[in-house]
């Protein structure tokens, strides 16, 4: 994973990878493991898309806090001489802005997702217990 990704997001992705293994190994729930794996993949793709976005000189200056001249001297221009473009992942982050304000909304929401594999398994057990209780009441 790219080093431009904030450490909280990298830690979240690592936790989700561990949850995939946990769901598949401990809970024997390969379906839930697949769901979590897809979520992690979507998150990683969203991060990469955000880092691969190209900004013009004004946008790059606003995003990074660098002046246009400083950008021209220090950051690779991915456009042309007369239409400079800077890859967002190549830009330094502005120290005054918190990392979270620069992330796409999907990444902010992802940090709020609960431990869905464990909760899902608990809910499955609760549903099975309720169903068993219904069947016992019907039989009795």
Secondary structure, 3 states (H helix, E strand, C coil): CCCCCCHHHHHHHHHHHHHHHHHHHCCCCHHHHHHHHHHHHHHHHHHHHHHCCEECHHHHHHHHCCCHHHHHHHCCCCCCCCCCCEEHHHCCCCCCCCHHHHCCHHHHHHCCCCCHHHHHHHHHHHHHHHHHHHHHHHHC
